[in-house]
Amino acid sequence: MAQVDIIRNGIIDKLLAISDKDYLMALLRLVDNSAVQEDKIKLTKEQKLMLEMSEADIQNGRTISQNNLDKNDLEWLKGK
């Protein structure tokens, strides 16, 4: 994973933990006023394949709820 992706994902993780509306609004204004590149992101063939596979999983009902996924993870961790 590229360094910029790691940084972006870290920021997203931290944003998801913020519940203060005023703080989030201030961040939104900061981001809205920043110079963001409008360039399209080029995906690798592997990324495109993963997206196609994900779409097929959704269309064919091969999904699991977050709640069930969490339960499965806990069971798997207990078996380790």
Secondary structure, 3 states (H helix, E strand, C coil): CCHHHHHHHHHHHHHHCCCCHHHHHHHHHHHHHCCCCCCCCCCCHHHHHHHHHHHHHHHCCCCCCHHHHHHHHHHHHHHC
